[in-house]
Amino acid sequence: MHENSWTVGELARAAGVTVRTLHHYDEIGLVTASERTAAGHRRYTREDVRRLYRVRTLRSLGLSLEEIAAALAAAPDDASALRPLLTAQLRALEEQAERLRHLTGHVAGLLDRLDDAPFDAGRFLEVLSMFESHFTEAQREQLARRRAELGPERIEEAKSRWAELVGELLGHVEAGTPADDPHVRDLVRQWDELAAPFHETEQTKTAARQLWQDHGDELAAPLPWPADRLRALMSYVDSVRG
């Protein structure tokens, strides 16, 4: 190693990068060797090394090589000139973190569903496909967020109460109780109040009803009531709502 210059191998070892990386940086003009030996071998000067460490620092912040090249070309020695680029990068990272947070909640919700019943991979993927085809990504994120906020204990309480309401209302369906019966209307009010905490907007409620209309038989398969009875129940509930 010369006192004021480095071969590509020497710089790679000193900087903790690969020779291939240095060759690539040289090819795209990001970090080029300022000197060449008589035999044509690259030699990097102190200024080249300084530029390489700037590149590595900006790369560690998640910036692309194109963004780094543009920033260094515009103001290689002015750190304040990086402010707009770093501000934009911070905003992008915050948005990515938010997407990951929502995705984490979504995956957690899926794991909860796996815990609710014996795992049937085909059945699970079928229901998941139906779910994703009827709800937008934003709506799925809303549902996952509400599920996480409510917590498993409250969700289990809602499931139990919903099962009780299904049983009571099915009795009225079979008895032919008029849709304007005060007691039936009160049961449907309780049904809606039970579902309300799981939805942030009317759009998710509408999407859930459409999902049931389109795939009621499949969704009813794991439930303790026949699909035809549940279809009749949903029609009855809609008529009570008026």
C-alpha positions in Angstrom: 0.0 0.0 0.0 1.4 3.4 -1.0 1.2 6.1 1.5 -1.4 8.2 -0.4 -3.1 5.7 -2.7 -4.7 2.3 -2.6 -5.2 -0.6 -5.0 -8.8 -1.9 -5.5 -8.0 -4.9 -3.2 -6.4 -2.8 -0.5 -9.4 -0.4 -0.5 -11.9 -3.2 -0.5 -10.4 -4.7 2.6 -9.9 -1.4 4.4 -13.5 -0.2 3.7 -15.3 -3.5 4.2 -16.7 -3.7 0.7 -16.1 -6.2 -2.1 -13.8 -5.7 -5.1 -16.9 -6.3 -7.2 -18.7 -3.4 -5.5 -15.8 -1.0 -6.2 -15.7 -2.1 -9.8 -19.4 -1.4 -10.1 -19.0 2.0 -8.5 -16.2 2.8 -11.0 -18.3 1.6 -14.0 -21.2 3.9 -13.1 -19.0 6.8 -12.2 -20.0 6.9 -8.6 -16.5 6.3 -7.1 -13.8 6.2 -9.7 -10.1 5.7 -9.2 -8.3 9.0 -9.9 -4.9 7.3 -10.7 -3.7 4.5 -12.8 -0.4 2.7 -12.7 1.8 2.3 -15.8 0.2 -1.1 -16.2 -3.3 0.4 -16.1 -4.3 -0.8 -12.6 -6.6 1.4 -10.6 -5.3 3.4 -7.6 -7.6 5.3 -5.3 -6.5 8.6 -3.7 -7.5 10.0 -0.3 -10.2 12.1 -2.0 -11.5 8.9 -3.7 -11.6 7.2 -0.3 -13.4 10.1 1.2 -16.1 10.0 -1.5 -16.5 6.2 -1.0 -17.3 6.7 2.7 -19.8 9.4 1.8 -21.5 6.9 -0.6 -21.5 4.2 2.1 -23.0 6.6 4.6 -25.8 7.6 2.3 -26.4 4.0 1.2 -26.9 3.0 4.8 -29.7 5.5 5.0 -31.6 3.6 2.3 -30.8 5.9 -0.6 -30.4 4.5 -4.1 -27.2 4.7 -6.0 -28.9 7.0 -8.5 -30.0 9.4 -5.7 -26.5 9.4 -4.1 -24.9 10.1 -7.5 -27.2 13.1 -8.1 -26.7 14.4 -4.6 -22.9 14.2 -4.8 -22.8 15.7 -8.2 -24.9 18.7 -7.1 -23.0 19.6 -4.0 -20.3 17.1 -3.1 -19.0 19.1 -0.1 -22.2 20.8 1.1 -23.9 18.6 3.7 -26.9 21.1 4.0 -27.7 20.4 0.3 -28.7 16.9 1.4 -31.6 18.2 3.4 -34.3 17.9 0.7 -33.2 14.4 -0.2 -33.0 13.2 3.4 -36.4 14.8 4.2 -37.9 12.9 1.3 -36.2 9.7 2.4 -37.5 10.2 6.0 -41.0 10.6 4.7 -40.7 7.4 2.5 -39.3 5.4 5.5 -42.2 6.6 7.7 -44.7 5.5 5.0 -43.0 2.2 4.7 -43.0 1.8 8.5 -46.8 2.5 8.5 -47.4 -0.1 5.8 -45.4 -2.6 7.7 -47.3 -1.8 10.9 -50.6 -2.5 9.0 -49.2 -5.6 7.4 -48.1 -6.8 10.9 -51.6 -6.4 12.2 -53.0 -8.1 9.2 -50.7 -11.1 9.6 -51.5 -11.2 13.3 -55.2 -11.3 12.5 -54.7 -14.2 10.2 -52.8 -16.1 12.8 -55.6 -15.5 15.2 -58.0 -17.1 12.7 -55.7 -20.1 12.4 -56.0 -20.5 16.2 -59.8 -20.4 16.2 -60.2 -23.7 14.5 -58.3 -26.8 13.1 -56.2 -25.7 10.2 -57.4 -26.6 6.7 -54.9 -25.0 4.3 -57.2 -25.2 1.3 -60.2 -23.8 3.2 -58.1 -21.0 4.8 -56.7 -19.9 1.5 -60.2 -20.0 -0.1 -61.7 -17.8 2.6 -58.6 -15.5 2.5 -59.1 -15.0 -1.3 -62.8 -14.2 -0.9 -61.9 -11.7 1.9 -59.3 -9.9 -0.2 -61.4 -9.7 -3.3 -64.2 -7.9 -1.4 -62.2 -5.5 0.8 -59.7 -2.9 -0.4 -56.3 -2.9 1.1 -57.2 0.2 3.2 -60.4 -1.6 4.4 -58.4 -4.7 5.3 -56.0 -2.6 7.3 -59.0 -0.9 9.1 -60.4 -4.3 10.1 -57.1 -5.6 11.3 -56.5 -2.4 13.3 -59.9 -2.6 14.9 -59.4 -6.3 15.7 -56.1 -5.5 17.4 -57.6 -2.6 19.4 -60.5 -4.7 20.6 -58.3 -7.6 21.8 -59.0 -11.3 21.9 -61.2 -11.3 25.0 -63.7 -8.8 23.6 -63.7 -10.6 20.3 -64.6 -13.9 22.0 -67.4 -12.2 23.9 -68.7 -10.8 20.6 -68.6 -14.3 19.0 -70.5 -15.8 21.9 -73.2 -13.1 21.9 -73.5 -13.3 18.1 -74.1 -17.0 18.3 -76.9 -16.3 20.9 -78.5 -13.7 18.6 -78.3 -16.1 15.6 -80.2 -18.7 17.6 -82.8 -16.3 18.8 -83.4 -14.8 15.4 -83.5 -18.1 13.6 -86.4 -19.0 16.0 -88.3 -16.0 14.8 -87.5 -16.8 11.2 -89.0 -20.2 11.5 -91.9 -18.9 13.5 -92.7 -16.3 10.9 -92.5 -13.4 13.4 -93.3 -10.2 11.5 -90.3 -8.0 10.7 -91.8 -5.1 12.6 -92.1 -7.0 15.9 -90.6 -4.8 18.7 -88.6 -7.7 20.2 -87.2 -8.7 16.8 -86.2 -5.1 16.1 -84.5 -5.0 19.4 -82.5 -8.2 18.6 -81.4 -6.7 15.3 -80.4 -3.5 17.0 -78.2 -5.6 19.3 -76.8 -7.4 16.3 -75.8 -4.1 14.7 -74.4 -2.7 17.9 -72.3 -5.9 18.3 -70.8 -5.5 14.8 -70.3 -1.7 15.0 -67.0 -1.8 16.9 -65.4 -3.9 14.2 -66.0 -1.3 11.5 -64.6 2.2 11.2 -66.7 3.1 8.2 -69.9 2.2 6.4 -67.8 1.0 3.5 -66.5 -2.0 5.4 -70.0 -2.9 6.6 -71.2 -2.8 3.0 -68.3 -4.9 1.8 -68.9 -7.5 4.5 -72.6 -7.8 3.6 -71.7 -8.2 -0.1 -69.1 -10.8 0.8 -71.9 -12.8 2.6 -74.3 -12.4 -0.3 -71.7 -13.6 -2.8 -70.1 -16.4 -0.7 -72.6 -17.2 2.0 -72.4 -21.0 1.4 -68.6 -21.1 1.7 -68.6 -18.9 4.7 -71.3 -20.9 6.5 -69.5 -24.2 6.0 -67.6 -24.2 9.3 -70.6 -22.7 11.3 -73.0 -24.9 13.2 -76.0 -23.8 11.1 -76.9 -24.9 7.6 -76.2 -22.4 4.9 -79.8 -22.2 3.7 -81.0 -21.2 7.3 -78.3 -18.5 7.5 -79.3 -17.1 4.1 -82.9 -16.9 5.3 -81.7 -15.3 8.5 -79.7 -12.6 6.7 -82.6 -11.8 4.5 -84.8 -11.6 7.6 -82.4 -9.2 9.3 -82.2 -7.0 6.3 -86.0 -6.8 6.2 -86.1 -5.9 9.9 -83.6 -3.1 9.2 -86.1 -1.9 6.5 
